[in-house]
Amino acid sequence: MGHENVGRGRMWPIVVRHPEDPVEAVMEADALDAKLQTAAILVRGPLFGVAAQDAGQAPRWRVVVAVDAGCPQQARDSLNSLLWCRAKDEAQDREERCALLAAVARLESERVDELTVLTTRYRIVRAEEYAGTGPDGIEQPRPTDPEPTVPDWSRSARDPIDDGLLLDPEAPVTPTQAAERLMLRGLAYSGVRFPEDVRADSRKALETHPDVMLLPTAFRVVERNDPGWESSSGLHASAHAARRSLDFALTWLQPRLKGLIPWEADNMTTDARTVAAEGTGPAAGELAEYVRAADRLRAERVNQVEARGTVHRICRARRLLRWGPDGPEGARPSDADSHPPERMHPRIDEDGNIRHEQENDVP
C-alpha cells in the first residue's frame, strides 16, 4: 500500500522482519523478556520537536530538532534559531536568505505549527513519553542497551538524541517493535485528572493519526517520590549519558542546592569530590556521601544509587509518535505553551549583514 492510498482513519501496514544478526537477536530476546515483566505503562506526557520533509521524499520525514521539548513553543523557538542560522551561515543568495528570514519573522509573532520554506516542509511534531513498570518499579536500562567501551565522564561531553533520525512508516520492524506499536495504537488520555479538551483531542487523534511510530529509546534520571518516581533530568541518548548527568548532579548541583557548597565557589572546579578530599569543614561528611554514590556510578556502571536518603535511578524513557495520512502528528489545540512567540535573534538584511539594533529602535 503506497502512502497515497492511506486515508483518514486507515492504518499503515506493519512490515515485520527477522533480526538481522546475532546481536540484534539477543536484543530482541531481551526486549521480549522485558515486555513479559511489564505490569503497566506509565505515561509522562507530551514532548515536542521539529520534523522536515523535503520535496519528493514522502512519506518520510527527518527530525531536525530533537523531540524532547516540554511544550510546542520551545520547539518553535528551536526552529526559529535553526532557520535564522541557516540564513546567516548557509544561504546561497538573496532569494534563499529572504525566504528563510520570512519564516523567522512569522515564528517571532505567530504560533506556527507548520510552514514551508523553499522546497522543505517543517512541522512541530508531538510525541508521547512513557515507561514500563514491573515488580521492581520503573524500568531500568536493559543489558543489551549500548554502552561505550571507554566511558567519557567529562562535563563537556555531548550525546545528542535523535541525531540524523529518519521517520519512515514503511520501514520494516522487528517482532517486538511491531507488537509494541500494535499495543499502543489505542493509547489515549482518559483519566478525570485530564481536562476535557485534552481528553477530546486525545480521542480525536486516534482517528486522525491511527498509527504510531516508536522513536529511539532515551534515558532519564528519576528520583523515588512516594508513591512513585519523579523526573530529575532531561532526556539522554544513552544510559551512560544519563549516569554522567547524575554524576554531575550529585557532585556539583545538589551540594549547591543543599547549601553544602556556596554558589559563588569556583564555577566548575569546586565540587563534592574536591571539598570532601580536603576533609575540612562541617559539610565534609555529607559531601562524602554524595561522592560515594557518584563513584559507584563510575566504577560499577550501576543504574541506581542512594545519597542522603534519596534514591536516584536511570530509567528507560520510551516515546511514540502518532502518524496519519499526511505524516507525524503536530501540536494539539489543548497543548499548553510556557511563553508566547518572541524575537530571539538580531535582524539580518538580505545581504546577510547582522543589524544589532538598540532596544529603543523601532523594529
Summary of the structure (lengths in Angstrom):
residues: 363
radius of gyration: 23.1
end to end distance: 50.6
largest distance: 72.0
contacts: 1044
relative contact order: 0.18
helix: 33%
strand: 25%
